[in-house]
Structure formats: C-alpha cells, structure tokens
Amino acid sequence: MAIIINIDVMLAKRKMSVTELTEKVGITIANISILKNGKAKAIRLQTLDSICKALECQPGDILEYVEDEIELK
C-alpha cells in the first residue's frame, strides 16, 4: 500500500509557497517537507483539515492511493 501526498501539486495550483502554507496551517516547514517528500508515516486529521482549508481543497486532492506492485519470486 502506498499513499502519495500531493501537497506540492496543490501548492502549484494555488500559486502558494511552502512558507505561506506553513503560516496558514501553523506547522513547521520541516513537517510540510516531510509530507511533501513522502517520508511521513501518519498525518493528524486536524493537520489535514487545516491544510485543506488553507489550500481550499478536498482531502482527495492531496491524498492518493497507489497499489504496490507485487514482486514475483
């Protein structure tokens, strides 16, 4: 299972900088970078709510499920 976080896509669509997003959401640039780079293991619903409000989007605009390829041995 792979969940892709497309914050960078939404930032580009909204013509918003990471710095502006962090100010609106109230989390650090480091935490936004962790989300953007796919290094996050979890995201709080409150944080997701704040990001959606700041970017004026739906959670599905940010989160994407991509099925893992099955390795054959």
C-alpha positions as CSV (number, residue, x, y, z in Angstrom):
1,M,0.0,0.0,0.0
2,A,1.3,3.4,-0.9
3,I,-0.4,6.7,0.0
4,I,1.0,9.6,-2.1
5,I,0.7,13.1,-0.6
6,N,0.4,15.7,-3.4
7,I,0.8,18.9,-1.4
8,D,3.3,20.2,-4.0
9,V,0.7,19.8,-6.8
10,M,-1.9,21.8,-4.8
11,L,0.6,24.4,-3.8
12,A,1.4,25.0,-7.5
13,K,-2.3,25.1,-8.5
14,R,-3.0,27.7,-5.8
15,K,0.3,29.6,-6.5
16,M,1.2,29.4,-2.8
17,S,4.6,28.9,-1.3
18,V,5.5,26.4,1.4
19,T,6.2,29.3,3.7
20,E,2.8,30.7,3.2
21,L,1.2,27.3,3.8
22,T,3.1,26.8,7.0
23,E,2.0,30.2,8.3
24,K,-1.7,29.4,7.5
25,V,-1.6,25.9,8.9
26,G,0.6,26.5,11.9
27,I,3.1,23.8,11.4
28,T,6.8,23.9,10.6
29,I,8.4,24.0,7.2
30,A,10.2,20.8,8.2
31,N,6.9,19.0,8.8
32,I,5.5,20.2,5.5
33,S,8.7,19.0,3.8
34,I,8.3,15.5,5.4
35,L,4.8,15.3,4.0
36,K,5.9,16.6,0.5
37,N,8.7,14.1,0.3
38,G,6.6,11.1,1.3
39,K,8.6,10.5,4.5
40,A,5.5,10.9,6.8
41,K,4.2,7.8,8.5
42,A,1.0,9.5,9.6
43,I,-0.9,12.8,9.4
44,R,-3.3,14.1,12.0
45,L,-6.8,14.8,10.8
46,Q,-6.6,18.2,12.4
47,T,-3.5,18.9,10.3
48,L,-5.2,17.6,7.1
49,D,-8.2,19.7,7.9
50,S,-6.0,22.8,8.3
51,I,-4.1,22.1,5.0
52,C,-7.4,21.6,3.1
53,K,-8.8,24.9,4.5
54,A,-5.6,26.8,3.6
55,L,-5.5,25.3,0.1
56,E,-9.3,25.4,-0.4
57,C,-9.4,21.7,-1.5
58,Q,-10.7,18.3,-0.5
59,P,-8.6,15.6,1.2
60,G,-8.7,13.6,-2.0
61,D,-7.0,16.4,-3.8
62,I,-4.0,15.9,-1.5
63,L,-4.0,12.2,-0.8
64,E,-3.7,9.5,-3.5
65,Y,-3.7,5.7,-3.1
66,V,-1.4,3.8,-5.4
67,E,-1.4,0.0,-5.2
68,D,2.0,-1.6,-4.7
69,E,3.3,-3.8,-7.5
70,I,3.5,-7.4,-6.4
71,E,7.0,-8.8,-6.7
72,L,7.1,-12.3,-8.2
73,K,9.8,-14.6,-6.9
